[in-house]
Amino acid sequence: MQQLANQLFQKTIRRWVPFWRDLPPQHDLLEKLSLDPGLNDADEKVLLAWMDACLKDNGGEVAARTRAAELGVRFLELNDAGRVRFLGLMADNYAVDEVRLTQAIESWLAADSGERVTLEEELRNALEPPRMKLLTQFNELPQGVKFLVDMREELLRLRREHPKLAPLEADLKRLLSAWFDVGLLQMEEINWRSSAELLEKLIAYEAVHAIKSWNDLKNRLDSDRRCFAFFHPNMPEEPLIFVEVALVKGMANNVQELLDETAPLEDIGLADTAIFYSISNAQKGLAGISFGNFLIKRVVNKLQREFPQLKRYATLSPIPGFCRWLETVEPTLESALLDEGVESRSPKHLQKMAAHYLCEEKQSRNPQYARDPVAHFHLSNGAQIERLNWMADTSENGLKQSAGMMVNYLYELPQIESRSQGYSAEGRVALSGSIEKQLRK
């Protein structure tokens, strides 16, 4: 699937370059920006001069678009080493002007309350690094927003090895957070009649339960299933996040049964439960920009209108950090469980450990919140930890990350907001009676 995702990215690049090269030429610019793929020392000087020209606005908006287009094309043609150097130039040379900022702060502090109002604008401008304008210029280009999303994905990948790129990544995240406000996003249903290109992306971006074939995909889009995604107006063919839903009778407890292509269709007239069995973020460059909770709530509202007989809205979710955590604490907790007469690695043992992990283990940076990322996501959204399911995912990945177990997180509509607030403010974890009982055993 990663290979398919890479192929899609290369296709996207090939589409962008002709669009950008076709923008009107400007004779007052350098004729062409020619760079070695690895960006040598001589190229750096040329590139800085080009970036300076982009920021000066000489020749008006059309000229600025042409410069930015040429800059974008050359960036896409660089190799890994060249892109690191390119991004490093932006990070090092177009940060906040500290002298200007210091002067603006001193002027603001020295002014009386009446003068401060007029000085605030200068202070705001001084806080804005020039590279923000450089990044924003790509917004007006064909596929420019997607270009920046992919640039941030690259920065996220590179910043650990190249920490100097972290401020540039933070600036880009701030820019994208404004552009991808949930109020600007459109929710659309994806079905078997959607474009082949979009369905291909669904296969590539599925991050929870890999889509093995076109038949597998068709099964997930059948009449007893639904798939919804958020889209941005400037990225109409690129899903940002999508959720897959099964309409069933009763609470599903096994993902292989849910995804079985040979199973008969459910009678959606008898369905009383909507099971959210996969939620995938499709754009790695939007990591940390949250809109998954809004998607779930909008899907619930839509399903309520379409299927008023639905009584329950729940997930069938993995426990991605469980086995990794188990390896770090097993000797200590296993000894305690053996003292209680619980056999090592038995179903009872693992379920008790999983219940403890989900409900008691916390993040190191935010010790009031659940350590498991999926648990944190659903608890933040107002769900209750409803039920642990033994051998619910016997796939290789399911056994490796969750010891085969999965969780039902239950969204009880009247209590979603209060549970969300309780968890967000105080770290209160909503638990069903069965989970409480497992913790007490």
DOVOSE-337356 format. One record per residue (C-alpha): x, y, z. Coordinates in pm, whole numbers, padded with zeros to 5 digits, always signed. Layout:
% DOVOSE-337356
XYZ
...
END
This chain:
% DOVOSE-337356
+00000+00000+00000
+00290+00235+00069
+00412+00172-00285
+00067+00266-00417
+00069+00585-00206
+00413+00678-00348
+00288+00614-00702
-00010+00844-00639
+00225+01116-00511
+00439+01091-00823
+00128+01113-01041
+00028+01427-00856
+00370+01583-00914
+00349+01507-01285
+00010+01681-01299
+00128+01993-01116
+00439+02067-01319
+00261+02131-01654
+00004+02355-01480
+00271+02565-01317
+00491+02584-01626
+00197+02713-01829
+00157+03028-01619
+00228+03348-01819
+00598+03429-01859
+00737+03752-01713
+01025+03906-01904
+01141+04118-01611
+01228+03803-01415
+01526+03576-01441
+01452+03369-01750
+01462+03038-01566
+01564+02901-01229
+01811+02623-01306
+01922+02411-01010
+02127+02097-00964
+01909+01820-00809
+02138+01818-00503
+02142+02201-00479
+02514+02289-00481
+02675+02595-00318
+02644+02811-00629
+02278+02717-00658
+02212+02837-00305
+02307+03193-00395
+02082+03185-00702
+01798+03038-00501
+01824+03304-00228
+01812+03577-00493
+01500+03414-00640
+01332+03389-00300
+01414+03755-00233
+01249+03844-00564
+00938+03648-00463
+00909+03855-00145
+00961+04198-00306
+00643+04196-00517
+00817+04369-00804
+00596+04346-01112
+00269+04276-00928
+00073+03962-00840
+00112+03784-01175
+00489+03816-01151
+00480+03685-00795
+00272+03384-00907
+00520+03312-01186
+00817+03328-00950
+00644+03104-00698
+00547+02856-00971
+00905+02832-01092
+01021+02790-00731
+00769+02510-00675
+00865+02323-00994
+01234+02333-00902
+01163+02212-00547
+00975+01910-00681
+01267+01824-00909
+01527+01821-00626
+01650+01501-00468
+01634+01441-00091
+01960+01621-00018
+01856+01914-00236
+01521+01947-00060
+01689+01951+00280
+01911+02236+00165
+01618+02419+00004
+01408+02399+00321
+01710+02487+00532
+01756+02811+00335
+01396+02906+00406
+01435+02823+00774
+01767+03005+00822
+01726+03314+00604
+01360+03406+00635
+01291+03376+01005
+01167+03658+01228
+01390+03969+01214
+01500+03979+01579
+01627+04338+01563
+01296+04462+01419
+01100+04256+01672
+01302+04387+01967
+01248+04745+01854
+00874+04684+01810
+00847+04534+02159
+01044+04817+02319
+00833+05078+02141
+00512+04908+02250
+00627+04879+02613
+00734+05243+02624
+00408+05374+02474
+00101+05481+02668
-00229+05293+02624
-00347+05522+02344
-00029+05487+02140
-00016+05108+02184
-00319+05060+01961
-00134+05197+01660
+00187+05011+01749
+00017+04671+01775
+00004+04635+01397
+00379+04685+01370
+00432+04433+01652
+00214+04177+01471
+00404+04234+01146
+00738+04199+01324
+00629+03864+01469
+00551+03728+01123
+00856+03566+00958
+00906+03654+00589
+00887+03285+00496
+00515+03292+00580
+00458+03519+00281
+00674+03291+00068
+00464+02989+00171
+00137+03174+00119
+00227+03257-00241
+00183+02889-00330
-00183+02904-00223
-00289+03071-00547
-00121+02816-00772
-00297+02516-00925
-00269+02242-00658
-00076+02488-00441
-00252+02390-00119
-00174+02022-00178
+00185+02121-00253
+00212+02280+00093
+00044+01985+00264
+00301+01753+00107
+00583+01994+00196
+00479+01973+00562
+00474+01593+00539
+00833+01614+00422
+00924+01854+00704
+00770+01622+00963
+00984+01340+00826
+01303+01548+00822
+01283+01756+01139
+01419+01489+01377
+01737+01451+01178
+01744+01824+01095
+01610+02012+01402
+01671+02351+01240
+01369+02278+01018
+01131+02260+01317
+01042+02635+01318
+00959+02621+00946
+00736+02317+01007
+00562+02504+01293
+00498+02804+01067
+00352+02581+00798
+00131+02402+01050
-00004+02739+01168
-00081+02838+00810
-00252+02508+00727
-00450+02513+01053
-00615+02836+00939
-00679+02711+00586
-00821+02378+00707
-01061+02510+00965
-01348+02263+00989
-01595+02531+00880
-01429+02530+00536
-01446+02153+00487
-01711+01962+00297
-01834+01616+00397
-01909+01385+00106
-02012+01022+00078
-01778+00793-00116
-01945+00502-00291
-01879+00256-00572
-01989+00521-00827
-01717+00763-00714
-01430+00826-00955
-01171+00553-01004
-00902+00799-00899
-01077+00865-00568
-01133+00494-00504
-00768+00429-00575
-00677+00684-00310
-00913+00519-00063
-00716+00197-00107
-00382+00375-00068
-00479+00583+00236
-00662+00316+00440
-00451+00304+00757
-00642+00071+00992
-00747-00237+00793
-00567-00264+00460
-00792-00293+00155
-00664-00606-00019
-00842-00586-00353
-01109-00409-00555
-01356-00674-00439
-01266-00593-00080
-01328-00225-00151
-01659-00297-00323
-01771-00496-00019
-01689-00198+00206
-01903+00028-00014
-02202-00209-00044
-02561-00119+00049
-02516-00204+00419
-02202+00009+00444
-02122+00378+00427
-01801+00574+00377
-01772+00948+00437
-01480+01187+00395
-01388+01549+00450
-01265+01746+00147
-01116+02094+00113
-01242+02316-00174
-00886+02358-00302
-00820+01981-00288
-01145+01841-00429
-01004+01501-00529
-00800+01448-00213
-00980+01306+00095
-00842+01456+00416
-00987+01196+00651
-01246+00925+00596
-01454+00693+00810
-01596+00354+00715
-01928+00247+00874
-02113-00085+00891
-02489-00086+00955
-02556-00399+01162
-02784-00554+01419
-02616-00566+01758
-02267-00458+01862
-02004-00598+01623
-01719-00779+01800
-01500-00919+01521
-01349-00722+01234
-01279-01026+01015
-01649-01112+01023
-01732-00748+00949
-01502-00746+00644
-01590-01093+00517
-01660-01057+00143
-01862-01379+00138
-02095-01280+00422
-02457-01203+00322
-02567-00842+00306
-02721-00704+00624
-03084-00594+00604
-03036-00228+00683
-03405-00207+00769
-03323-00426+01071
-02996-00251+01158
-02996-00090+01501
-02625-00007+01530
-02377+00194+01326
-02024+00058+01372
-01736+00291+01287
-01467+00034+01210
-01201+00243+01039
-01101+00609+01064
-00800+00705+00848
-00616+01033+00816
-00531+01055+00447
-00289+01349+00451
+00021+01305+00667
+00100+01672+00613
-00209+01763+00819
-00098+01565+01126
-00192+01748+01445
-00467+01948+01273
-00774+01787+01422
-01104+01743+01243
-01176+01373+01298
-01415+01444+01585
-01617+01680+01366
-01638+01415+01094
-01778+01155+01335
-02041+01397+01465
-02148+01499+01114
-02172+01135+01008
-02385+01055+01313
-02619+01342+01228
-02651+01223+00869
-02714+00862+00966
-02975+00970+01220
-03170+01141+00945
-03130+00854+00696
-03185+00565+00940
-03399+00683+01235
-03418+00324+01366
-03049+00328+01465
-03016+00313+01844
-02641+00284+01895
-02334+00447+01748
-02012+00267+01836
-01668+00180+01706
-01477-00142+01665
-01129-00008+01730
-00774-00141+01761
-00549-00087+02064
-00236+00017+01873
-00003+00076+02167
-00102-00220+02383
+00160-00485+02296
+00439-00226+02282
+00345-00108+02633
+00302-00467+02753
+00662-00548+02665
+00788-00268+02891
+00585-00358+03202
+00517-00730+03169
+00753-00861+03438
+00611-00636+03713
+00242-00665+03635
+00263-01032+03542
+00404-01110+03885
+00115-00930+04051
-00140-01114+03838
+00019-01450+03911
-00018-01373+04282
-00389-01327+04211
-00406-01667+04040
-00429-01530+03683
-00241-01749+03435
+00027-01567+03231
-00083-01483+02875
-00426-01635+02924
-00729-01452+02779
-00822-01337+03130
-00470-01209+03189
-00449-01017+02862
-00797-00868+02895
-00722-00745+03244
-00394-00595+03121
-00572-00432+02828
-00841-00285+03055
-00568-00145+03281
-00378-00003+02984
-00682+00171+02835
-00817+00313+03159
-00515+00371+03383
-00207+00429+03171
-00151+00796+03086
+00055+01007+02848
+00391+01122+02984
+00343+01478+02856
-00024+01506+02953
-00070+01275+03254
-00446+01321+03274
-00504+01173+02926
-00510+00811+02806
-00182+00678+02676
-00336+00486+02388
-00384+00728+02093
-00710+00572+01971
-00855+00570+02323
-00753+00935+02365
-00919+01027+02035
-01255+00868+02118
-01259+00975+02484
-01185+01332+02372
-01486+01307+02143
-01716+01198+02426
-01724+00819+02389
-01739+00555+02662
-01512+00250+02676
-01788-00006+02635
-01642-00353+02576
-01321-00546+02516
-01343-00814+02247
-01115-01118+02262
-00963-01233+01930
-01155-00964+01745
-00871-00901+01497
-00663-01207+01412
-00475-01040+01127
-00097-01021+01152
-00113-00653+01246
-00400-00706+01491
-00207-00976+01677
+00115-00774+01670
-00022-00447+01808
-00328-00546+02013
-00282-00919+02091
-00588-00968+01872
-00816-00758+02093
-01039-00469+01988
-01256-00220+02175
-01608-00093+02129
-01622+00278+02210
-01986+00375+02255
-02118+00719+02158
-02434+00778+02363
-02573+01091+02202
-02722+01265+02511
-02392+01226+02699
-02134+01300+02431
-02075+01664+02526
-02058+01609+02903
-01821+01314+02865
-01602+01506+02624
-01580+01800+02862
-01515+01576+03162
-01229+01401+02987
-01078+01715+02836
-01093+01915+03160
-01026+01650+03423
-00924+01333+03241
-01240+01148+03349
-01271+00821+03156
-01627+00701+03094
-01650+00324+03151
-01922+00065+03109
-02008-00173+03391
-01831-00463+03217
-01504-00269+03191
-01526-00161+03555
-01578-00525+03648
-01268-00631+03453
-01062-00370+03633
-01180-00498+03974
-01114-00868+03901
END
